[in-house]
């Protein structure tokens, strides 16, 4: 290709890219002229302005003349282009990059740097955090005495690394017998029995915060029930209202009760009389019919927010009756649809005092006839602390700004997407459902080939724009409700949590209702292919390992598909392939019909969920293409309850952990849908470790028949080790060799002999491997039972197949399913001789691997395999 100089050459080379961008044909020449001359003239037309108190930027049209629709096109440079796995490293190593990105994303200023936070006793919070727990307790006692109080009633011991032993040593009930509010947020409490023992000694407790403690992940609902019984006056537990809530909880949310005023001075006071605004959002309230929540107690209440509460114990009519009783109530915020029904008009007609519903004027709602309304969604703005390095702030904030594309040529498509952030002008474009501009990525190839490509974004008006107008784009251009548009907006805006939690609860209840009966284990009914006349079985294969290591005299390799008795291939054999290759129904094939229900990750999860619901061995899994809303609800519930929220995203049908990401950022989870269809699975944050490193295990499963189900587990399995010591440090999430174990294709592979691994693992953890192995066997059997039950169409008498099943153990040594792989890579099985851990414990030679695999599948043998 020669260098592009003429417009005709530009169109010829970039025709597909121009069509894909959506740029009107009338602007193609103008784009060409600006690309050739490298003209970035946006600054003459637009200006970036700060908004949201400096935490965001907007773009305004400042040219004197109006800008008609489709009248101009502008080049936008890409300030940062990167692969996701390289993001953190680049921010650390490229001079000035973190500073520029932080400024562009408005996270370069310390929001709390202007004023040092001073505690009530005159100690700055910075110094306060440096004190040890004992000093803080003593300070609280002194603080109370200075204010004339006999005892401390409000105690905050947050993020002080308090563990179970320290909690016992503090003896809080002796020092603070009249405590009303206790926060142990963000500590290291793990033992539920100790927490219950110490907390229930505080008989006057009204509020308890244990959020972000490991104990909440380790215990079941029994701990909460025991605490409620031991502290009968408790009204707030982990930020949620208990069923016993009343005046104190409402006073806390109404700003009446706080550290300096933890309780009414006189018993006959009516402290809620002065409350005018009450924010009860996301408090897990099930009923609003409550003595304290009444016009008599709160006659001045004018603003009420009840978003994010199930209110399942109240009917719509009961709620309308309660709300109608507040004479001053004029402003209401509620989920729509939600506990008050699905109609904004019905709410206004039932509670006529309401003037402002979800930020929208009531008369305007009635005029327009809109039943479902909401105020303008508030943007998700990055949050950070003064101590956070700029690189960390950018990693957290970039999901509001980055965009992606994927490179491809005539031969292949790139396995991972390219991420980019537009320059200051492009990044200032905010979202609108009715935008006046459109943006598209564009790859300019000045030499006519991909090697010379330079990436830009192009910007043009799609509406008539006037001087002073804000310039906006649709962040979800081309994505409608059929692709979960409203849910995907959660990546950028605060959407109603209640709706998503409700979707999660419905999905969870559906899974809980599933149960299945194990299929009977039957003796072999599949036909052996062993020839009585001594003729050999001809095998066609495209796998070099089979050609090299299938050496049994009963089999011979053929290069002609039509001559083969057995076709052992890595290629998917569908009807089109059969016709093209001349494959007949009398030939055996190394795959089952509809096996996608096992080997594609979203179908595997769906198959298991349909058969078993939510078994312990499958971590919560969501197909993002169809179940984004329940996933968002699950995320919100975990965040509300202080549980770990680390998730792993996996492409539907990619191997070797390609395009796989571990993150706890909800915006990241949603935005990564743009790089291809994925499942999102709860990350096993506490796996069993081997000498401090993460590992998983590859098992080989042989399937002779689906109906009846005939399964065999190879005696040989192998362990795959990560290279780095395991950690949950957030920077490690970008380290492939810390969180992933497949090193055959990247990183450095450290082979560990299986018998050595088992021996050392048993010694390290004081467990018996055969006990673990039995649990793995049961799990694998259940996986294939699910496929046979849900997809009986898998049955084919002319199919035999081998699958790889990848398993990880959690810290309690319980197996968890990772994935099922078709035509697994068996390099290690062929390369290494191994002493079998199970079966007869014989030495299994690597060169015999395919000999016994084919013996089991086609000759009805069980050498080096065990029936499941």
KAQUI-V921478 format. One record per residue. N is the residue number from 0. SS is DSSP state (H for helix, E for strand, L for the rest). D_CENTER is the distance of its C-alpha to the mean C-alpha in Angstrom with 1 decimal. Layout:
n=(N;N)
ss=(SS;SS)
d_center=(D_CENTER;D_CENTER)
This chain:
n=(0;1;2;3;4;5;6;7;8;9;10;11;12;13;14;15;16;17;18;19;20;21;22;23;24;25;26;27;28;29;30;31;32;33;34;35;36;37;38;39;40;41;42;43;44;45;46;47;48;49;50;51;52;53;54;55;56;57;58;59;60;61;62;63;64;65;66;67;68;69;70;71;72;73;74;75;76;77;78;79;80;81;82;83;84;85;86;87;88;89;90;91;92;93;94;95;96;97;98;99;100;101;102;103;104;105;106;107;108;109;110;111;112;113;114;115;116;117;118;119;120;121;122;123;124;125;126;127;128;129;130;131;132;133;134;135;136;137;138;139;140;141;142;143;144;145;146;147;148;149;150;151;152;153;154;155;156;157;158;159;160;161;162;163;164;165;166;167;168;169;170;171;172;173;174;175;176;177;178;179;180;181;182;183;184;185;186;187;188;189;190;191;192;193;194;195;196;197;198;199;200;201;202;203;204;205;206;207;208;209;210;211;212;213;214;215;216;217;218;219;220;221;222;223;224;225;226;227;228;229;230;231;232;233;234;235;236;237;238;239;240;241;242;243;244;245;246;247;248;249;250;251;252;253;254;255;256;257;258;259;260;261;262;263;264;265;266;267;268;269;270;271;272;273;274;275;276;277;278;279;280;281;282;283;284;285;286;287;288;289;290;291;292;293;294;295;296;297;298;299;300;301;302;303;304;305;306;307;308;309;310;311;312;313;314;315;316;317;318;319;320;321;322;323;324;325;326;327;328;329;330;331;332;333;334;335;336;337;338;339;340;341;342;343;344;345;346;347;348;349;350;351;352;353;354;355;356;357;358;359;360;361;362;363;364;365;366;367;368;369;370;371;372;373;374;375;376;377;378;379;380;381;382;383;384;385;386;387;388;389;390;391;392;393;394;395;396;397;398;399;400;401;402;403;404;405;406;407;408;409;410;411;412;413;414;415;416;417;418;419;420;421;422;423;424;425;426;427;428;429;430;431;432;433;434;435;436;437;438;439;440;441;442;443;444;445;446;447;448;449;450;451;452;453;454;455;456;457;458;459;460;461;462;463;464;465;466;467;468;469;470;471;472;473;474;475;476;477;478;479;480;481;482;483;484;485;486;487;488;489;490;491;492;493;494;495;496;497;498;499;500;501;502;503;504;505;506;507;508;509;510;511;512;513;514;515;516;517;518;519;520;521;522;523;524;525;526;527;528;529;530;531;532;533;534;535;536;537;538;539;540;541;542;543;544;545;546;547;548;549;550;551;552;553;554;555;556;557;558;559;560;561;562;563;564;565;566;567;568;569;570;571;572;573;574;575;576;577;578;579;580;581;582;583;584;585;586;587;588;589;590;591;592;593;594;595;596;597;598;599;600;601;602;603;604;605;606;607;608;609;610;611;612;613;614;615;616;617;618;619;620;621;622;623;624;625;626;627;628;629;630;631;632;633;634;635;636;637;638;639;640;641;642;643;644;645;646;647;648;649;650;651;652;653;654;655;656;657;658;659;660;661;662;663;664;665;666;667;668;669;670;671;672;673;674;675;676;677;678;679;680;681;682;683;684;685;686;687;688;689;690;691;692;693;694;695;696;697;698;699;700;701;702;703;704;705;706;707;708;709;710;711;712;713;714;715;716;717;718;719;720;721;722;723;724;725;726;727;728;729;730;731;732;733;734;735;736;737;738;739;740;741;742;743;744;745;746;747;748;749;750;751;752;753;754;755;756;757;758;759;760;761;762;763;764;765;766;767;768;769;770;771;772;773;774;775;776;777;778;779;780;781;782;783;784;785;786;787;788;789;790;791;792;793;794;795;796;797;798;799;800;801;802;803;804;805;806;807;808;809;810;811;812;813;814;815;816;817;818;819;820;821;822;823;824;825;826;827;828;829;830;831;832;833;834;835;836;837;838;839;840;841;842;843;844;845;846;847;848;849;850;851;852;853;854;855;856;857;858;859;860;861;862;863;864;865;866;867)
ss=(L;L;L;L;L;L;H;H;H;H;H;H;H;H;H;H;H;H;H;H;H;L;L;L;H;H;H;H;H;H;H;H;H;H;H;H;H;L;L;L;L;H;H;H;L;E;E;E;E;E;E;L;L;L;L;E;E;E;E;E;E;L;L;L;L;L;E;L;L;L;L;L;E;E;E;E;L;E;E;E;E;E;L;H;H;H;H;H;H;H;H;H;H;L;L;L;H;H;H;H;H;H;H;H;L;L;L;L;L;L;L;L;L;L;L;L;L;E;L;L;L;L;L;E;H;H;H;H;H;H;L;L;H;H;H;H;H;H;H;H;H;H;H;H;H;H;L;L;L;L;L;L;L;E;E;E;L;L;L;L;L;L;L;H;H;H;H;H;H;H;L;H;H;H;H;L;L;L;L;L;E;E;E;L;L;L;L;L;L;L;L;H;H;H;H;H;H;H;H;L;L;L;L;L;L;L;E;E;E;L;L;L;L;L;H;H;H;H;L;L;L;H;H;H;H;H;H;H;H;H;L;L;L;L;L;E;E;L;L;E;E;L;L;L;L;L;H;H;H;H;H;H;H;L;L;L;L;E;L;L;E;L;L;L;L;L;L;L;L;L;H;H;H;H;L;L;E;E;E;L;L;L;L;L;L;L;L;L;L;L;L;L;L;L;L;L;L;L;L;L;L;L;E;E;E;L;L;L;L;L;L;L;L;L;L;H;H;H;H;H;H;H;H;H;L;L;L;L;L;L;E;E;E;L;L;L;L;E;L;L;E;L;L;H;H;H;H;H;H;H;L;L;L;L;L;E;E;L;L;E;E;H;H;H;H;H;H;H;L;L;L;L;L;L;L;L;L;L;E;L;L;L;L;L;L;L;L;L;L;H;H;H;H;H;H;H;H;H;H;H;L;L;E;E;E;L;L;E;L;L;L;L;E;L;L;L;L;E;E;E;E;E;L;H;H;H;H;L;L;E;E;L;L;L;L;L;E;E;E;E;E;E;E;E;E;L;L;L;L;H;H;H;E;E;E;E;E;E;E;E;E;L;L;L;E;L;L;L;L;E;E;E;E;L;L;L;L;L;L;L;H;H;H;L;H;H;H;H;H;H;H;L;E;L;L;L;H;H;H;H;H;H;H;H;H;H;H;H;H;H;H;H;L;L;L;L;L;L;L;L;L;L;L;L;L;L;L;L;L;L;L;L;L;L;L;L;E;E;E;E;E;L;L;H;H;H;H;H;H;L;L;L;L;L;E;E;E;L;L;L;H;H;H;L;L;E;E;E;L;L;L;L;L;L;H;H;H;H;H;H;H;L;L;L;L;L;L;E;E;L;L;L;L;L;L;H;H;H;H;L;H;H;H;H;H;H;H;H;H;H;H;H;L;L;L;L;L;L;L;L;E;E;E;L;L;L;L;H;H;H;H;H;H;H;H;H;H;H;H;H;L;L;L;L;L;L;E;E;E;E;E;L;L;L;L;L;L;L;L;L;E;E;E;L;L;H;H;H;H;H;H;H;H;H;H;L;L;E;E;E;E;E;L;L;L;L;E;L;E;E;L;L;E;E;E;E;E;E;E;E;E;E;E;E;E;L;L;L;L;E;E;E;E;E;L;L;L;E;E;E;E;E;E;E;E;L;L;L;L;H;H;H;H;H;L;H;H;H;H;L;L;L;L;L;L;L;L;L;L;L;L;L;L;H;H;H;H;H;H;H;H;H;H;H;H;L;L;L;H;H;H;H;H;H;H;H;H;H;H;H;H;H;H;H;H;H;H;H;H;H;L;H;H;H;L;L;L;L;E;L;E;E;E;E;E;E;E;E;E;E;L;L;L;L;E;E;E;E;E;E;E;E;L;L;L;L;H;H;H;H;H;L;L;E;E;L;L;L;L;L;L;L;E;E;L;H;H;H;H;H;H;H;H;H;H;H;H;H;H;L;L;L;L;L;E;E;E;L)
d_center=(44.4;46.3;45.1;44.3;47.0;47.8;45.8;46.5;44.9;41.8;41.4;42.1;39.5;36.8;37.5;34.2;32.2;34.3;33.7;29.9;29.9;31.6;34.2;37.4;40.2;42.5;40.3;40.1;43.3;42.3;39.0;41.1;43.5;40.9;39.1;42.5;43.6;40.2;40.7;38.0;39.8;37.0;38.4;41.6;39.8;36.8;36.1;32.9;33.0;31.1;29.6;27.5;29.8;29.2;25.4;25.1;27.5;29.0;31.3;34.8;37.4;40.5;42.9;46.0;46.1;43.7;41.4;41.8;39.2;38.8;41.4;39.8;37.0;35.6;34.1;31.1;30.6;27.4;27.3;24.6;23.7;21.5;19.2;15.8;16.8;19.9;18.8;19.3;22.5;23.9;23.4;25.3;28.0;28.9;31.5;30.7;27.3;25.4;28.1;28.1;24.4;24.4;27.4;25.9;22.7;24.9;23.6;26.8;28.7;28.4;28.2;29.8;32.4;35.2;35.8;35.5;34.2;37.1;36.9;39.6;41.8;42.0;39.7;37.1;33.5;33.3;36.3;35.1;32.0;34.3;36.4;35.9;35.1;38.7;39.8;37.3;38.6;42.1;41.3;40.0;43.3;45.3;43.4;44.2;47.9;48.3;47.4;49.8;47.4;48.4;44.9;41.3;39.3;36.0;34.3;31.2;30.3;26.9;25.1;28.3;27.1;29.0;28.8;30.5;33.9;33.9;33.2;36.1;38.3;37.7;39.4;38.1;40.1;43.4;42.7;41.1;42.5;42.0;38.4;36.7;33.3;31.5;28.2;26.9;23.5;21.7;24.1;24.1;25.4;24.7;27.6;27.5;31.2;32.2;30.0;31.6;35.0;35.0;33.3;35.6;38.6;37.8;39.4;39.3;35.6;34.2;30.7;28.5;25.3;23.6;20.1;18.2;20.5;19.7;22.1;19.7;17.5;20.7;22.6;22.7;24.1;27.5;27.3;26.7;29.6;31.9;31.3;32.1;35.3;36.3;35.6;36.9;36.8;33.1;31.7;28.3;26.0;22.7;23.0;23.5;27.0;28.6;30.9;33.7;32.8;35.8;37.7;36.0;32.4;33.5;35.5;32.6;30.5;33.7;34.4;37.4;36.4;35.1;36.1;39.6;40.2;38.5;41.0;43.9;47.1;49.3;48.5;50.0;47.8;45.6;42.8;40.7;43.7;42.6;39.0;38.5;34.8;32.2;28.5;27.1;23.6;20.7;23.2;22.6;26.2;27.5;31.0;32.8;36.2;37.1;40.4;39.1;37.1;40.3;42.6;45.1;42.9;41.2;43.8;42.6;39.0;38.3;34.6;32.0;28.2;26.8;23.4;20.5;23.0;23.5;27.3;27.6;31.0;32.6;33.8;33.6;37.4;37.2;34.8;36.9;40.0;38.4;37.3;40.6;42.5;41.3;44.1;42.5;39.0;38.5;34.8;32.0;28.2;26.5;23.7;25.1;24.9;24.8;27.3;30.2;29.8;28.8;31.7;32.3;35.9;36.3;35.0;37.5;40.3;39.6;39.3;41.8;41.6;38.2;38.7;35.1;32.2;28.7;30.5;32.6;36.4;37.4;40.4;38.3;36.1;39.2;40.8;37.9;37.2;33.4;31.9;28.3;28.1;26.1;26.9;25.7;22.0;21.7;19.8;16.9;18.9;17.9;18.9;20.5;23.3;26.6;26.1;23.0;24.1;23.8;21.6;18.9;19.3;19.1;15.9;14.3;16.3;16.3;13.4;16.0;18.5;17.6;18.5;18.6;21.2;21.9;25.4;27.6;31.2;33.5;32.6;28.8;25.5;23.6;20.8;18.4;18.3;20.3;18.7;21.3;22.1;25.2;28.1;29.0;30.4;27.6;24.9;26.9;26.4;24.5;23.1;25.3;25.3;28.9;28.9;32.1;30.9;28.9;27.3;26.9;26.5;29.7;30.8;34.5;36.5;39.8;41.2;40.1;37.6;33.9;35.0;36.4;33.4;32.5;29.4;29.8;28.5;31.2;31.6;34.0;35.0;34.4;36.3;39.4;38.5;40.9;41.6;39.3;36.6;33.0;31.5;28.2;26.0;23.5;20.0;19.2;22.6;23.2;20.1;21.5;20.4;20.6;17.5;15.8;17.2;17.2;13.5;12.7;15.1;12.7;11.6;15.2;16.7;16.8;16.7;18.1;15.9;18.3;17.9;14.1;14.9;17.8;15.9;13.7;17.0;18.7;16.2;16.3;20.1;20.4;18.9;21.1;24.1;23.9;26.3;28.1;31.4;31.5;33.6;37.0;37.5;40.5;42.9;42.7;43.8;42.8;45.8;46.7;47.5;50.1;53.3;56.5;58.6;57.0;55.3;52.1;48.7;47.8;44.2;42.7;39.6;37.8;36.4;38.7;37.9;39.3;42.3;43.0;42.3;43.3;46.9;48.1;51.4;50.1;47.9;48.7;46.6;47.5;46.5;47.2;44.6;47.4;49.2;46.3;46.0;42.5;39.9;37.3;34.9;31.5;31.7;30.5;33.8;33.7;36.8;37.3;37.3;39.7;42.1;42.0;42.5;45.0;43.0;44.7;43.8;46.0;43.7;41.0;37.6;34.9;32.2;31.8;31.4;28.0;26.5;23.4;22.4;21.9;21.2;18.6;15.2;14.5;18.1;18.0;15.3;17.3;20.5;19.7;18.4;21.6;23.8;22.4;19.9;17.5;19.5;19.0;18.6;15.4;12.3;10.3;9.4;8.9;10.7;9.2;12.9;14.1;11.7;9.5;11.6;11.2;7.4;8.2;11.0;9.4;7.5;11.0;12.9;11.5;12.2;15.5;16.4;15.8;13.5;11.2;7.7;6.8;4.2;6.1;6.5;10.1;12.7;14.7;17.8;17.9;19.2;19.6;15.9;16.7;14.0;11.5;9.2;7.9;6.6;6.5;7.2;6.2;8.9;7.8;4.8;7.7;10.4;9.5;10.5;13.8;14.4;14.6;13.4;10.4;8.8;5.3;6.6;7.0;8.5;12.3;13.0;16.7;18.0;21.7;23.2;26.3;28.3;25.3;23.3;20.4;21.6;21.0;23.8;24.9;27.1;29.3;29.8;32.8;33.2;36.7;36.3;33.8;36.5;37.6;34.6;35.9;33.6;34.4;32.6;34.0;35.4;34.0;30.4;29.1;26.7;24.5;24.2;22.1;24.7;23.6;23.5;20.1;18.7;15.6;17.2;14.8;17.2;16.9;13.4;15.4;18.0;17.9;20.7;19.0;15.8;17.0;20.3;21.5;24.3;26.6;25.7;24.7;25.3;28.2;28.4;30.0;31.4;31.9;34.4;33.0;36.0;35.8;32.1;32.7;35.8;34.1;31.0;33.2;35.2;32.3;30.6;33.8;32.4;33.9;32.1;33.8;32.1;28.7;29.9;31.0;27.6;26.1;29.0;28.3;24.6;25.5;28.2;25.8;23.5;26.6;28.1;25.1;25.8;29.5;29.2;26.8;28.2;31.9;32.5;31.3;34.8;37.2;40.3;40.3;36.8;36.1;32.9;31.1;27.4;25.4;23.1;20.8;20.3;19.0;20.6;19.1;21.3;23.3;24.0;22.5;21.3;17.8;17.6;15.7;17.4;20.9;22.7;25.8;28.7;27.1;28.4;31.2;32.7;32.7;34.1;37.0;37.5;37.8;40.1;38.5;39.9;38.2;36.6;37.2;39.8;43.2;41.9;43.7;43.2;41.2;42.2;39.5;42.1;42.4;38.7;39.1;42.5;41.2;38.2;40.7;43.0;40.6;39.4;42.8;45.5;44.4;44.3;42.2;42.9;40.0;37.7;37.3;36.8;33.7)
